[in-house]
Amino acid sequence: MSQITEDSYEQMIQKCQKIAAEFIDELEECEVDEMSEDKVNKLFEDLKSAMGLDDCTLKFFGGPDDEQGRYDEKSNIVSLPEYVYYKKGSEIVNVMAHELFHAFQYAAINNPENYPCFDSTIIKNWKSEFENYVSYDKDQDKYRKQDIETTAREFADKCCKPIRNMYTTYYTIAKIALIATLFPLLGWWCLPFADADWVIYAACFLQILVIGIGSILYYKRHINDDKRLLKSLTIAIGSFLFSWVIFCVVFYCSWIYSGKK
C-alpha cells in the first residue's frame, strides 16, 4: 500500500465526497425511506476502495434501533443494523463513513509508517483508546470525547458535506424564486400611480432575472457540478411557476374584492 500523505489524504476525502454525492444521485429522491441492499453494498465497496481498505467487509445485524453501527478491529468487519435500509440516504453515508474510518484508524495503528498524514502521537492515542475502548452504553460522555470517535465524526461530516450543500442549495433556490414573487406584486400595486402596463412587465422581467441569475450563481458557488444543474433549474422553474400561482390568486382575490366595493 502506498503512503497516505496529507495531500493524498485530502484527495481521499474528496473521492469519498464524490462517492457520497453519487450515491444520493442514484436514489430516486434525496429523502428516501427505503433502498436496496445492492445500493448499500456498492456504497460500502466504493468508500472502502477510496480509503484503501480492501480487506474490510460489511455485515448486518439485528438489534436495538438506537445502535447505529459498529466496527470490530479483530475481524476487520463493519457491521450495520438491518434497519439501515429504512434510513435516509445521508444518514447511511454518515454511519458507513464513520465506521469505515475506524477501520482506517486501525490500519494506521498497525502500519503507522504508511500514514505520515497523522502525527505519531495521534496514532498512539488511537491505539490506547482501541485497547481501552469506552462504549456508548457504558459512559455516553466519555464515549463521545474519545479521539477515535471525534475524528470519525469529523471524517463522516466531511464526506456528507456535498449532500448538505445539495439540500441547502435546492432550498435556497426555491426561496429565491418565491421571494421574487414580490416583484410582480409590487409592480401591480404601483399600477394606479404609474398608470402603465410596462410596470408589470418590468417587474416580471426583474423576477425572471433574479431567479435565473440568483439560482445559477448560488448553484455554481455551492455545488458547481453540472450533473445536478438540471435538478436545480427544475426546482427554480417549479418555484417560479408556484410563485405565479400565488400572484394570480392574490390578483384575482383583489379584483373580486374591488368589484364588490
Backbone as CSV, one residue per row, in Angstrom:
resi,resn,N_x,N_y,N_z,CA_x,CA_y,CA_z,C_x,C_y,C_z
1,MET,0.849,-1.208,0.000,0.000,0.000,0.000,0.878,1.249,0.000
2,SER,0.563,2.214,-0.835,1.322,3.461,-0.887,1.029,4.312,0.347
3,GLN,1.957,5.187,0.640,1.817,6.034,1.819,0.682,7.051,1.649
4,ILE,0.007,7.321,2.764,-1.063,8.325,2.777,-0.489,9.625,3.323
5,THR,-0.097,10.503,2.416,0.420,11.809,2.829,-0.755,12.763,3.093
6,GLU,-0.442,13.954,3.530,-1.501,14.938,3.793,-2.271,15.256,2.514
7,ASP,-1.554,15.357,1.402,-2.208,15.655,0.119,-3.101,14.497,-0.327
8,SER,-2.565,13.282,-0.235,-3.355,12.122,-0.668,-4.534,11.880,0.267
9,TYR,-4.382,12.278,1.536,-5.496,12.146,2.486,-6.635,13.087,2.093
10,GLU,-6.283,14.316,1.696,-7.303,15.263,1.245,-7.956,14.778,-0.049
11,GLN,-7.158,14.194,-0.920,-7.715,13.631,-2.162,-8.667,12.470,-1.856
12,MET,-8.334,11.684,-0.842,-9.195,10.581,-0.424,-10.543,11.110,0.067
13,ILE,-10.505,12.177,0.842,-11.746,12.782,1.336,-12.599,13.263,0.168
14,GLN,-11.952,13.894,-0.819,-12.683,14.373,-1.994,-13.317,13.226,-2.775
15,LYS,-12.607,12.101,-2.877,-13.165,10.914,-3.545,-14.391,10.406,-2.786
16,CYS,-14.271,10.370,-1.459,-15.388,9.896,-0.636,-16.587,10.839,-0.751
17,GLN,-16.318,12.127,-0.837,-17.397,13.102,-1.018,-18.109,12.879,-2.344
18,LYS,-17.329,12.621,-3.388,-17.913,12.372,-4.707,-18.745,11.092,-4.698
19,ILE,-18.247,10.060,-4.033,-18.980,8.791,-3.919,-20.290,8.998,-3.183
20,ALA,-20.234,9.781,-2.103,-21.438,10.058,-1.307,-22.476,10.800,-2.142
21,ALA,-22.021,11.794,-2.903,-22.942,12.564,-3.743,-23.550,11.696,-4.841
22,GLU,-22.741,10.824,-5.432,-23.243,9.933,-6.477,-24.248,8.928,-5.914
23,PHE,-24.025,8.502,-4.684,-24.954,7.579,-4.025,-26.323,8.229,-3.876
24,ILE,-26.327,9.504,-3.482,-27.592,10.233,-3.347,-28.242,10.425,-4.708
25,ASP,-27.422,10.691,-5.726,-27.950,10.881,-7.080,-28.656,9.632,-7.595
26,GLU,-28.141,8.463,-7.200,-28.713,7.209,-7.681,-30.073,6.906,-7.061
27,LEU,-30.345,7.522,-5.951,-31.635,7.324,-5.313,-32.693,8.138,-6.058
28,GLU,-33.907,7.714,-6.025,-34.975,8.421,-6.719,-35.226,9.780,-6.087
29,GLU,-35.037,9.881,-4.760,-35.231,11.129,-4.050,-34.119,11.261,-3.032
30,CYS,-33.828,12.502,-2.649,-32.814,12.723,-1.616,-33.300,12.221,-0.258
31,GLU,-34.597,12.365,0.003,-35.179,11.898,1.254,-35.870,10.570,0.980
32,VAL,-35.106,9.504,0.965,-35.665,8.208,0.614,-35.897,7.382,1.872
33,ASP,-36.969,6.627,1.910,-37.321,5.830,3.075,-36.781,4.400,3.003
34,GLU,-36.557,3.927,1.810,-36.095,2.546,1.677,-35.245,2.408,0.429
35,MET,-34.244,1.539,0.519,-33.383,1.325,-0.639,-32.927,-0.131,-0.656
36,SER,-32.369,-0.549,-1.764,-31.982,-1.942,-1.916,-30.650,-2.228,-1.237
37,GLU,-30.446,-3.510,-0.949,-29.182,-3.958,-0.348,-28.020,-3.719,-1.298
38,ASP,-28.272,-3.842,-2.598,-27.213,-3.647,-3.594,-26.629,-2.247,-3.529
39,LYS,-27.492,-1.240,-3.359,-27.019,0.144,-3.302,-26.146,0.381,-2.076
40,VAL,-26.558,-0.180,-0.936,-25.788,-0.016,0.296,-24.448,-0.730,0.176
41,ASN,-24.448,-1.935,-0.386,-23.198,-2.685,-0.570,-22.257,-1.981,-1.536
42,LYS,-22.828,-1.399,-2.591,-21.993,-0.674,-3.560,-21.363,0.554,-2.915
43,LEU,-22.137,1.257,-2.086,-21.599,2.416,-1.373,-20.427,1.989,-0.495
44,PHE,-20.596,0.875,0.206,-19.527,0.364,1.070,-18.282,0.020,0.252
45,GLU,-18.460,-0.690,-0.841,-17.321,-1.094,-1.672,-16.599,0.114,-2.249
46,ASP,-17.352,1.109,-2.673,-16.738,2.311,-3.260,-15.964,3.102,-2.210
47,LEU,-16.552,3.267,-1.020,-15.888,4.027,0.040,-14.630,3.320,0.530
48,LYS,-14.744,2.023,0.768,-13.575,1.298,1.290,-12.454,1.251,0.258
49,SER,-12.803,1.209,-1.038,-11.788,1.238,-2.083,-11.072,2.583,-2.107
50,ALA,-11.837,3.659,-1.955,-11.249,5.002,-1.931,-10.331,5.191,-0.732
51,MET,-10.631,4.477,0.365,-9.855,4.602,1.599,-8.744,3.560,1.694
52,GLY,-8.627,2.701,0.685,-7.578,1.689,0.690,-7.789,0.595,1.717
53,LEU,-9.043,0.235,1.954,-9.382,-0.786,2.961,-9.940,-2.026,2.277
54,ASP,-9.154,-2.624,1.414,-9.643,-3.726,0.588,-10.045,-4.956,1.388
55,ASP,-9.441,-5.171,2.559,-9.723,-6.376,3.346,-10.931,-6.221,4.265
56,CYS,-11.474,-5.024,4.349,-12.609,-4.774,5.240,-13.901,-5.315,4.610
57,THR,-14.759,-5.892,5.444,-16.018,-6.456,4.945,-17.210,-5.851,5.681
58,LEU,-18.371,-6.012,5.081,-19.611,-5.452,5.634,-20.569,-6.564,6.018
59,LYS,-21.144,-6.430,7.200,-22.174,-7.364,7.650,-23.312,-6.573,8.283
60,PHE,-24.451,-7.229,8.403,-25.623,-6.601,9.014,-26.052,-7.405,10.242
61,PHE,-26.579,-6.705,11.197,-27.006,-7.365,12.429,-28.398,-6.878,12.827
62,GLY,-29.108,-7.725,13.516,-30.389,-7.326,14.096,-30.151,-6.891,15.528
63,GLY,-30.783,-5.844,15.920,-30.536,-5.341,17.269,-31.409,-4.158,17.591
64,PRO,-31.092,-3.463,18.675,-31.888,-2.304,19.084,-31.818,-1.177,18.072
65,ASP,-32.900,-0.435,17.969,-32.979,0.622,16.961,-32.050,1.788,17.233
66,ASP,-31.499,1.890,18.453,-30.659,3.040,18.764,-29.185,2.792,18.443
67,GLU,-28.824,1.578,18.023,-27.439,1.289,17.670,-27.219,1.585,16.199
68,GLN,-26.303,2.505,15.912,-26.084,2.977,14.547,-25.179,2.054,13.742
69,GLY,-24.175,1.489,14.391,-23.224,0.643,13.689,-22.051,0.316,14.591
70,ARG,-21.184,-0.561,14.126,-20.022,-0.941,14.928,-18.888,-1.418,14.012
71,TYR,-17.670,-1.349,14.572,-16.509,-1.877,13.854,-15.745,-2.811,14.776
72,ASP,-15.435,-4.001,14.282,-14.666,-4.986,15.039,-13.268,-5.065,14.438
73,GLU,-12.291,-4.535,15.168,-10.927,-4.493,14.655,-10.291,-5.884,14.549
74,LYS,-10.748,-6.837,15.348,-10.164,-8.185,15.313,-10.505,-8.909,14.010
75,SER,-11.733,-8.742,13.554,-12.157,-9.397,12.309,-12.160,-8.443,11.121
76,ASN,-11.924,-7.150,11.391,-11.935,-6.107,10.358,-13.279,-6.073,9.631
77,ILE,-14.343,-6.094,10.425,-15.703,-6.107,9.889,-16.466,-4.873,10.350
78,VAL,-17.080,-4.183,9.401,-18.020,-3.097,9.696,-19.416,-3.703,9.726
79,SER,-20.123,-3.483,10.817,-21.479,-4.025,10.955,-22.477,-2.891,11.057
80,LEU,-23.531,-2.999,10.252,-24.604,-2.016,10.272,-25.907,-2.723,10.616
81,PRO,-26.831,-2.021,11.271,-28.112,-2.644,11.609,-28.954,-2.916,10.371
82,GLU,-29.768,-3.950,10.428,-30.598,-4.314,9.277,-31.572,-3.205,8.895
83,TYR,-31.987,-2.394,9.872,-32.951,-1.337,9.591,-32.320,-0.152,8.864
84,VAL,-31.006,-0.260,8.543,-30.325,0.838,7.866,-30.971,1.142,6.519
85,TYR,-31.614,0.119,5.899,-32.262,0.337,4.605,-33.405,1.337,4.698
86,TYR,-33.897,1.550,5.909,-35.047,2.432,6.072,-34.630,3.829,6.534
87,LYS,-33.335,4.073,6.545,-32.846,5.393,6.937,-32.666,6.268,5.701
88,LYS,-32.512,7.556,5.917,-32.267,8.484,4.820,-30.886,8.228,4.212
89,GLY,-30.761,8.547,2.934,-29.501,8.322,2.252,-28.330,9.010,2.927
90,SER,-28.517,10.239,3.378,-27.437,10.987,4.031,-27.021,10.336,5.342
91,GLU,-27.965,9.733,6.058,-27.654,9.076,7.323,-26.850,7.804,7.091
92,ILE,-27.172,7.082,6.025,-26.425,5.867,5.695,-24.976,6.213,5.365
93,VAL,-24.778,7.269,4.578,-23.427,7.707,4.240,-22.663,8.078,5.500
94,ASN,-23.309,8.807,6.388,-22.663,9.260,7.623,-22.228,8.084,8.485
95,VAL,-23.133,7.135,8.719,-22.823,5.980,9.569,-21.731,5.118,8.948
96,MET,-21.842,4.856,7.641,-20.869,3.995,6.981,-19.488,4.628,6.960
97,ALA,-19.415,5.927,6.658,-18.129,6.625,6.640,-17.512,6.642,8.035
98,HIS,-18.345,6.815,9.048,-17.875,6.820,10.441,-17.233,5.484,10.796
99,GLU,-17.930,4.383,10.513,-17.410,3.057,10.868,-16.192,2.690,10.025
100,LEU,-16.191,3.070,8.765,-15.034,2.787,7.911,-13.801,3.559,8.372
101,PHE,-14.014,4.723,8.941,-12.863,5.483,9.427,-12.232,4.791,10.629
102,HIS,-13.027,4.066,11.410,-12.447,3.268,12.492,-11.507,2.206,11.910
103,ALA,-11.924,1.609,10.791,-11.056,0.641,10.112,-9.793,1.329,9.596
104,PHE,-9.956,2.563,9.129,-8.826,3.356,8.639,-7.871,3.668,9.794
105,GLN,-8.428,4.003,10.950,-7.610,4.271,12.143,-6.808,3.031,12.542
106,TYR,-7.473,1.879,12.515,-6.810,0.652,12.944,-5.709,0.262,11.954
107,ALA,-5.933,0.548,10.677,-4.883,0.302,9.679,-3.678,1.189,9.955
108,ALA,-3.924,2.428,10.377,-2.831,3.351,10.713,-2.090,2.886,11.966
109,ILE,-2.817,2.287,12.896,-2.196,1.760,14.120,-1.258,0.597,13.787
110,ASN,-1.691,-0.275,12.889,-0.906,-1.453,12.531,0.273,-1.126,11.623
111,ASN,0.130,-0.067,10.793,1.197,0.313,9.862,1.386,1.830,9.871
112,PRO,1.860,2.377,10.982,1.987,3.839,11.087,2.899,4.462,10.046
113,GLU,3.875,3.679,9.545,4.802,4.205,8.548,4.098,4.523,7.232
114,ASN,2.939,3.915,7.010,2.181,4.176,5.773,1.223,5.353,5.894
115,TYR,1.180,5.958,7.070,0.226,7.047,7.300,0.924,8.286,7.868
116,PRO,1.836,8.870,7.092,2.513,10.090,7.566,1.566,11.290,7.669
117,CYS,0.334,11.135,7.199,-0.642,12.225,7.309,-1.064,12.443,8.757
118,PHE,-0.820,11.439,9.604,-1.163,11.546,11.020,0.097,11.620,11.867
119,ASP,0.052,12.460,12.869,1.155,12.547,13.818,1.246,11.251,14.615
120,SER,2.454,10.857,14.974,2.654,9.607,15.719,1.932,9.623,17.059
121,THR,1.813,10.807,17.649,1.104,10.931,18.939,-0.373,10.590,18.769
122,ILE,-0.953,11.026,17.660,-2.368,10.752,17.392,-2.590,9.250,17.243
123,ILE,-1.695,8.596,16.488,-1.837,7.154,16.256,-1.669,6.378,17.561
124,LYS,-0.731,6.803,18.393,-0.544,6.146,19.691,-1.777,6.317,20.571
125,ASN,-2.374,7.486,20.503,-3.590,7.744,21.286,-4.738,6.872,20.794
126,TRP,-4.860,6.736,19.466,-5.878,5.854,18.900,-5.688,4.422,19.388
127,LYS,-4.436,3.957,19.395,-4.139,2.588,19.839,-4.556,2.386,21.287
128,SER,-4.251,3.368,22.118,-4.627,3.286,23.536,-6.139,3.244,23.703
129,GLU,-6.849,4.041,22.898,-8.307,4.081,23.014,-8.960,2.811,22.457
130,PHE,-8.371,2.221,21.436,-8.879,0.935,20.942,-8.740,-0.138,22.022
131,GLU,-7.592,-0.114,22.719,-7.336,-1.120,23.753,-8.160,-0.882,25.009
132,ASN,-8.550,0.366,25.239,-9.332,0.700,26.444,-10.628,1.416,26.044
133,TYR,-11.292,0.828,25.077,-12.469,1.478,24.488,-13.617,1.616,25.480
134,VAL,-14.224,2.804,25.487,-15.387,3.074,26.327,-16.611,3.105,25.419
135,SER,-17.499,2.156,25.583,-18.676,2.061,24.726,-19.720,3.116,25.091
136,TYR,-20.632,3.324,24.166,-21.715,4.296,24.373,-22.590,3.902,25.551
137,ASP,-22.866,2.600,25.683,-23.713,2.115,26.771,-23.054,2.280,28.136
138,LYS,-21.722,2.208,28.155,-21.003,2.296,29.429,-20.942,3.716,29.956
139,ASP,-20.588,4.660,29.108,-20.486,6.069,29.519,-20.598,6.939,28.269
140,GLN,-21.748,7.556,28.061,-22.000,8.320,26.840,-21.042,9.499,26.686
141,ASP,-20.761,10.185,27.797,-19.911,11.366,27.736,-18.483,10.999,27.365
142,LYS,-17.927,9.972,28.024,-16.563,9.534,27.723,-16.478,8.957,26.313
143,TYR,-17.527,8.265,25.913,-17.565,7.699,24.559,-17.418,8.794,23.509
144,ARG,-18.189,9.862,23.672,-18.178,10.940,22.686,-16.849,11.694,22.673
145,LYS,-16.160,11.759,23.808,-14.930,12.533,23.904,-13.692,11.770,23.460
146,GLN,-13.830,10.471,23.213,-12.684,9.696,22.732,-12.225,10.218,21.374
147,ASP,-10.914,10.300,21.205,-10.378,10.854,19.961,-10.756,10.009,18.750
148,ILE,-10.818,8.695,18.914,-11.191,7.847,17.781,-12.633,8.106,17.344
149,GLU,-13.471,8.565,18.262,-14.854,8.879,17.920,-14.992,10.282,17.337
150,THR,-14.296,11.249,17.931,-14.404,12.633,17.421,-13.839,12.745,16.009
151,THR,-12.706,12.079,15.747,-12.117,12.139,14.398,-12.975,11.371,13.390
152,ALA,-13.611,10.285,13.835,-14.508,9.536,12.939,-15.729,10.372,12.585
153,ARG,-16.236,11.115,13.563,-17.388,12.003,13.295,-16.987,13.120,12.342
154,GLU,-15.798,13.669,12.536,-15.321,14.743,11.663,-15.176,14.247,10.221
155,PHE,-14.635,13.042,10.063,-14.463,12.470,8.722,-15.817,12.240,8.066
156,ALA,-16.762,11.672,8.809,-18.104,11.411,8.269,-18.795,12.715,7.880
157,ASP,-18.610,13.753,8.696,-19.203,15.060,8.377,-18.633,15.620,7.081
158,LYS,-17.336,15.442,6.877,-16.710,15.923,5.646,-17.254,15.167,4.436
159,CYS,-17.457,13.858,4.599,-17.993,13.049,3.497,-19.408,13.502,3.128
160,CYS,-20.159,13.941,4.119,-21.557,14.343,3.896,-21.700,15.806,3.496
161,LYS,-20.601,16.536,3.441,-20.674,17.966,3.128,-21.349,18.257,1.797
162,PRO,-21.016,17.521,0.695,-21.699,17.797,-0.581,-23.202,17.553,-0.509
163,ILE,-23.617,16.572,0.299,-25.043,16.280,0.438,-25.742,17.436,1.128
164,ARG,-25.130,17.946,2.198,-25.717,19.103,2.893,-25.777,20.299,1.968
165,ASN,-24.732,20.484,1.153,-24.722,21.590,0.193,-25.861,21.464,-0.817
166,MET,-26.134,20.213,-1.243,-27.227,19.984,-2.187,-28.556,20.411,-1.580
167,TYR,-28.826,19.923,-0.355,-30.088,20.248,0.296,-30.234,21.755,0.479
168,THR,-29.155,22.397,0.966,-29.185,23.843,1.229,-29.388,24.625,-0.061
169,THR,-28.696,24.203,-1.128,-28.794,24.912,-2.397,-30.182,24.803,-2.997
170,TYR,-30.752,23.605,-3.025,-32.094,23.425,-3.572,-33.107,24.257,-2.786
171,TYR,-32.955,24.266,-1.460,-33.863,25.022,-0.598,-33.729,26.516,-0.856
172,THR,-32.485,26.981,-0.999,-32.249,28.409,-1.214,-32.745,28.852,-2.582
173,ILE,-32.551,28.005,-3.607,-33.045,28.342,-4.946,-34.565,28.494,-4.923
174,ALA,-35.238,27.598,-4.198,-36.691,27.698,-4.069,-37.068,29.002,-3.371
175,LYS,-36.309,29.379,-2.340,-36.593,30.630,-1.620,-36.390,31.842,-2.523
176,ILE,-35.341,31.815,-3.342,-35.080,32.922,-4.271,-36.271,33.122,-5.193
177,ALA,-36.775,32.001,-5.731,-37.898,32.081,-6.669,-39.160,32.589,-5.987
178,LEU,-39.405,32.124,-4.773,-40.623,32.531,-4.069,-40.553,33.994,-3.613
179,ILE,-39.388,34.384,-3.121,-39.228,35.786,-2.689,-39.365,36.730,-3.884
180,ALA,-38.913,36.254,-5.061,-39.005,37.089,-6.267,-40.452,37.366,-6.671
181,THR,-41.386,36.644,-6.061,-42.808,36.912,-6.316,-43.173,38.340,-5.938
182,LEU,-42.419,38.919,-5.026,-42.699,40.285,-4.573,-42.588,41.290,-5.712
183,PHE,-41.737,41.007,-6.707,-41.526,41.989,-7.780,-42.791,42.241,-8.606
184,PRO,-43.445,41.176,-9.145,-44.672,41.460,-9.890,-45.780,42.004,-8.998
185,LEU,-45.807,41.585,-7.737,-46.813,42.117,-6.811,-46.603,43.611,-6.586
186,LEU,-45.343,43.998,-6.396,-45.043,45.424,-6.207,-45.360,46.212,-7.476
187,GLY,-45.038,45.583,-8.639,-45.360,46.243,-9.896,-46.851,46.442,-10.068
188,TRP,-47.637,45.434,-9.673,-49.092,45.532,-9.783,-49.644,46.610,-8.859
189,TRP,-49.064,46.685,-7.635,-49.524,47.697,-6.685,-49.172,49.117,-7.153
190,CYS,-48.121,49.223,-7.997,-47.710,50.544,-8.476,-48.524,51.011,-9.687
191,LEU,-49.319,50.130,-10.272,-50.083,50.476,-11.477,-50.963,51.712,-11.304
192,PRO,-51.694,51.853,-10.196,-52.556,53.035,-10.055,-51.775,54.344,-10.111
193,PHE,-50.480,54.282,-9.704,-49.678,55.502,-9.680,-48.983,55.719,-11.021
194,ALA,-48.513,54.628,-11.633,-47.805,54.771,-12.900,-48.758,54.795,-14.091
195,ASP,-49.891,54.110,-13.936,-50.908,54.030,-14.991,-50.303,53.544,-16.308
196,ALA,-49.502,52.473,-16.211,-48.865,51.930,-17.421,-48.597,50.442,-17.221
197,ASP,-48.906,49.677,-18.270,-48.701,48.234,-18.173,-47.226,47.848,-18.127
198,TRP,-46.359,48.749,-18.578,-44.936,48.393,-18.632,-44.371,48.129,-17.244
199,VAL,-45.016,48.685,-16.224,-44.534,48.474,-14.850,-44.602,46.993,-14.487
200,ILE,-45.747,46.389,-14.818,-45.930,44.956,-14.515,-44.953,44.121,-15.324
201,TYR,-44.760,44.493,-16.604,-43.837,43.734,-17.442,-42.398,43.844,-16.926
202,ALA,-42.030,45.054,-16.507,-40.684,45.267,-15.969,-40.485,44.471,-14.683
203,ALA,-41.532,44.431,-13.851,-41.445,43.691,-12.592,-41.307,42.195,-12.851
204,CYS,-42.055,41.682,-13.835,-41.981,40.260,-14.191,-40.606,39.909,-14.759
205,PHE,-40.094,40.813,-15.596,-38.770,40.591,-16.168,-37.716,40.569,-15.064
206,LEU,-37.852,41.469,-14.099,-36.923,41.522,-12.974,-37.004,40.242,-12.143
207,GLN,-38.228,39.721,-12.001,-38.402,38.471,-11.259,-37.655,37.330,-11.936
208,ILE,-37.842,37.191,-13.256,-37.177,36.124,-14.002,-35.655,36.289,-13.936
209,LEU,-35.194,37.539,-14.013,-33.765,37.826,-13.954,-33.178,37.404,-12.613
210,VAL,-33.868,37.765,-11.542,-33.396,37.421,-10.194,-33.364,35.913,-9.998
211,ILE,-34.430,35.225,-10.432,-34.492,33.764,-10.289,-33.376,33.091,-11.092
212,GLY,-33.231,33.506,-12.355,-32.239,32.883,-13.218,-30.815,33.110,-12.744
213,ILE,-30.436,34.385,-12.620,-29.056,34.706,-12.229,-28.779,34.271,-10.796
214,GLY,-29.720,34.544,-9.892,-29.531,34.175,-8.490,-29.375,32.679,-8.312
215,SER,-30.210,31.898,-8.985,-30.155,30.441,-8.856,-28.842,29.885,-9.391
216,ILE,-28.438,30.343,-10.578,-27.221,29.821,-11.195,-25.983,30.209,-10.388
217,LEU,-25.910,31.466,-9.935,-24.752,31.904,-9.157,-24.650,31.141,-7.842
218,TYR,-25.784,30.984,-7.167,-25.761,30.257,-5.893,-25.389,28.806,-6.126
219,TYR,-25.934,28.231,-7.185,-25.652,26.828,-7.528,-24.158,26.639,-7.821
220,LYS,-23.603,27.491,-8.636,-22.204,27.379,-9.019,-21.268,27.552,-7.826
221,ARG,-21.688,28.399,-6.893,-20.835,28.665,-5.731,-20.814,27.488,-4.773
222,HIS,-21.956,26.843,-4.597,-22.065,25.831,-3.544,-22.030,24.393,-4.030
223,ILE,-22.328,24.130,-5.287,-22.260,22.753,-5.788,-21.272,22.648,-6.942
224,ASN,-21.449,23.491,-7.961,-20.549,23.524,-9.126,-20.387,22.136,-9.747
225,ASP,-21.484,21.460,-9.939,-21.479,20.135,-10.554,-22.588,20.107,-11.599
226,ASP,-22.205,20.014,-12.863,-23.179,20.123,-13.956,-24.220,19.015,-13.937
227,LYS,-23.909,17.887,-13.305,-24.862,16.777,-13.277,-26.122,17.149,-12.499
228,ARG,-25.979,18.067,-11.564,-27.129,18.455,-10.741,-27.748,19.777,-11.183
229,LEU,-27.210,20.337,-12.288,-27.725,21.605,-12.789,-29.178,21.471,-13.217
230,LEU,-29.532,20.363,-13.885,-30.896,20.154,-14.362,-31.887,20.146,-13.198
231,LYS,-31.518,19.463,-12.106,-32.418,19.409,-10.957,-32.585,20.790,-10.341
232,SER,-31.496,21.545,-10.249,-31.573,22.893,-9.693,-32.455,23.798,-10.548
233,LEU,-32.298,23.703,-11.871,-33.124,24.512,-12.765,-34.588,24.090,-12.695
234,THR,-34.825,22.791,-12.545,-36.192,22.293,-12.406,-36.844,22.869,-11.157
235,ILE,-36.083,22.888,-10.060,-36.600,23.461,-8.816,-36.874,24.946,-8.989
236,ALA,-35.959,25.642,-9.662,-36.142,27.081,-9.878,-37.388,27.366,-10.714
237,ILE,-37.563,26.608,-11.807,-38.733,26.798,-12.669,-40.015,26.443,-11.934
238,GLY,-39.980,25.325,-11.195,-41.157,24.921,-10.424,-41.543,25.957,-9.394
239,SER,-40.538,26.499,-8.700,-40.801,27.539,-7.706,-41.318,28.818,-8.364
240,PHE,-40.775,29.120,-9.556,-41.237,30.295,-10.306,-42.713,30.150,-10.673
241,LEU,-43.091,28.980,-11.170,-44.494,28.748,-11.529,-45.391,28.800,-10.299
242,PHE,-44.901,28.246,-9.210,-45.678,28.280,-7.971,-45.862,29.716,-7.490
243,SER,-44.797,30.520,-7.629,-44.900,31.921,-7.212,-45.933,32.658,-8.050
244,TRP,-46.043,32.291,-9.347,-47.033,32.935,-10.201,-48.450,32.483,-9.871
245,VAL,-48.601,31.280,-9.391,-49.914,30.833,-8.898,-50.342,31.698,-7.726
246,ILE,-49.392,31.943,-6.828,-49.678,32.816,-5.684,-50.074,34.213,-6.166
247,PHE,-49.292,34.725,-7.125,-49.569,36.059,-7.652,-50.969,36.131,-8.269
248,CYS,-51.319,35.124,-9.074,-52.631,35.115,-9.737,-53.773,35.022,-8.724
249,VAL,-53.563,34.227,-7.678,-54.591,34.097,-6.637,-54.802,35.435,-5.941
250,VAL,-53.684,36.084,-5.575,-53.792,37.397,-4.916,-54.440,38.414,-5.852
251,PHE,-54.030,38.402,-7.120,-54.592,39.338,-8.098,-56.100,39.110,-8.266
252,TYR,-56.497,37.859,-8.392,-57.913,37.521,-8.594,-58.747,37.911,-7.386
253,CYS,-58.241,37.594,-6.195,-58.978,37.929,-4.968,-59.134,39.440,-4.820
254,SER,-58.073,40.177,-5.145,-58.145,41.645,-5.059,-59.130,42.196,-6.089
255,TRP,-59.132,41.590,-7.280,-60.031,42.037,-8.339,-61.484,41.782,-7.942
256,ILE,-61.757,40.608,-7.363,-63.114,40.303,-6.891,-63.513,41.264,-5.782
257,TYR,-62.562,41.506,-4.883,-62.836,42.391,-3.752,-63.119,43.815,-4.240
258,SER,-62.343,44.290,-5.219,-62.538,45.650,-5.756,-63.872,45.761,-6.495
259,GLY,-64.279,44.694,-7.154,-65.530,44.706,-7.898,-66.753,44.755,-6.996
260,LYS,-66.616,44.276,-5.772,-67.744,44.274,-4.843,-67.869,45.569,-4.082
261,LYS,-66.793,46.370,-4.131,-66.858,47.637,-3.366,-67.697,48.677,-4.084
